[in-house]
Amino acid sequence: MNEALKIDVVTLFPQMLDGFLGESMMKRAAEAGLVQFRTVNPRDFTTDKHNTTDDRPFGGGPGMVMKPEPLFAAIESIQTPESHVILLTPGGKTFQQADARRLADQHSHLIFVCGHYEGVDERVRETLIDEEISIGDYVLTNGVLAASVVIDAVVRLRPGVLGGGEMATEDESFSSGLLEYPQYTRPPEFRGMKVPEILFSGNHAKIEEWRRRKSLERTAERRPDLLGRRSEEEE
Ligand SMILES: C[S@@+](CC[C@H](N)C(=O)[O-])C[C@H]1O[C@@H](n2cnc3c(N)ncnc32)[C@H](O)[C@@H]1O
């Protein structure tokens, strides 16, 4: 059996993860021993009586910054030479399917560091972080939702997690640099809308060709940037 992927989330709000980790695919993956989730709260690593995790920014300005001491202590308590430490931040590289594939294939221990307030003290970023990820050009109140997005995309690519086996992830949007073709299921006609005839033909080569054409059409219409990226990669 494959070694379980260990995933630690460092956050001031561990309860935000309860619903996400306690349902559906994440729950089943953990129960099957394919992944091990843990949360670590920097507040448990504070040493003052108020359990302070944030402070005002040097140089002035609005908001609060997460202090380095509790974050260093929290991360160092779980870090090993195998750990890959990821900071969720709007300033990171925008997360793509290829990143999900790389993280699923190349690592055995992922540590997600979730910021809050104005973010984390720069010395945490400089010293402890291997990679910085943004999930898009917008600002969330803290990193837990962003970490959940990345965790979901990574865990479903680990061997054995999806019931349909490897095939279920090979065919879908972005894995080939294209959006997925339209999918239909029963009934063959619904409110006058018919499923394309070709899908009943049993001719797998023709179906494959139709799907490929639809993928290309859909990508050209909605995400022409993906086609540009593909041709750059092919050059
Ligand atoms: C309010 S945000 C801090 C924003 C920071 N002041 C800035 O302008 O870049 C608080 C935390 O939410 C998380 N976060 C917010 N937006 C994010 C995004 N688009 N991708 C990843 N993490 C995000 C990060 O962990 C961040 O430290």
The ligand as an SDF file (V2000), in Angstrom:
LIG
                    3D

 27 29  0  0  0  0  0  0  0  0999 V2000
   -6.4990   39.3710    5.1140 C   0  0  0  0  0  0  0  0  0  0  0  0
   -5.3560   38.2470    4.4170 S   0  0  0  0  0  0  0  0  0  0  0  0
   -3.8660   39.1900    4.4130 C   0  0  0  0  0  0  0  0  0  0  0  0
   -3.6920   39.9640    3.1660 C   0  0  0  0  0  0  0  0  0  0  0  0
   -2.3680   40.7390    3.1280 C   0  0  0  0  0  0  0  0  0  0  0  0
   -2.4540   41.8930    3.9740 N   0  0  0  0  0  0  0  0  0  0  0  0
   -2.1110   41.1770    1.6970 C   0  0  0  0  0  0  0  0  0  0  0  0
   -2.5250   42.2780    1.3270 O   0  0  0  0  0  0  0  0  0  0  0  0
   -1.5070   40.3840    0.9440 O   0  0  0  0  0  0  0  0  0  0  0  0
   -5.1250   37.1090    5.7160 C   0  0  0  0  0  0  0  0  0  0  0  0
   -4.6200   35.7420    5.3060 C   0  0  0  0  0  0  0  0  0  0  0  0
   -5.5770   35.0940    4.4830 O   0  0  0  0  0  0  0  0  0  0  0  0
   -4.9310   34.2090    3.5750 C   0  0  0  0  0  0  0  0  0  0  0  0
   -5.3210   34.5790    2.2060 N   0  0  0  0  0  0  0  0  0  0  0  0
   -6.1040   35.6240    1.8550 C   0  0  0  0  0  0  0  0  0  0  0  0
   -6.3150   35.6550    0.5360 N   0  0  0  0  0  0  0  0  0  0  0  0
   -5.6630   34.5940    0.0120 C   0  0  0  0  0  0  0  0  0  0  0  0
   -5.5010   34.0890   -1.3110 C   0  0  0  0  0  0  0  0  0  0  0  0
   -6.0460   34.6810   -2.3560 N   0  0  0  0  0  0  0  0  0  0  0  0
   -4.7690   32.9520   -1.4690 N   0  0  0  0  0  0  0  0  0  0  0  0
   -4.1890   32.3410   -0.4070 C   0  0  0  0  0  0  0  0  0  0  0  0
   -4.3140   32.7820    0.8670 N   0  0  0  0  0  0  0  0  0  0  0  0
   -5.0330   33.8910    1.0850 C   0  0  0  0  0  0  0  0  0  0  0  0
   -3.4310   34.3430    3.8250 C   0  0  0  0  0  0  0  0  0  0  0  0
   -3.0010   33.2790    4.6560 O   0  0  0  0  0  0  0  0  0  0  0  0
   -3.3350   35.6810    4.5210 C   0  0  0  0  0  0  0  0  0  0  0  0
   -2.2120   35.7760    5.3610 O   0  0  0  0  0  0  0  0  0  0  0  0
  1  2  1  0
  2  3  1  0
  2 10  1  0
  3  4  1  0
  4  5  1  0
  5  6  1  0
  5  7  1  0
  7  8  2  0
  7  9  1  0
 10 11  1  0
 11 12  1  0
 11 26  1  0
 12 13  1  0
 13 14  1  0
 13 24  1  0
 14 15  1  0
 14 23  1  0
 15 16  2  0
 16 17  1  0
 17 18  1  0
 17 23  2  0
 18 19  1  0
 18 20  2  0
 20 21  1  0
 21 22  2  0
 22 23  1  0
 24 25  1  0
 24 26  1  0
 26 27  1  0
M  CHG  2   2   1   9  -1
M  END
$$$$
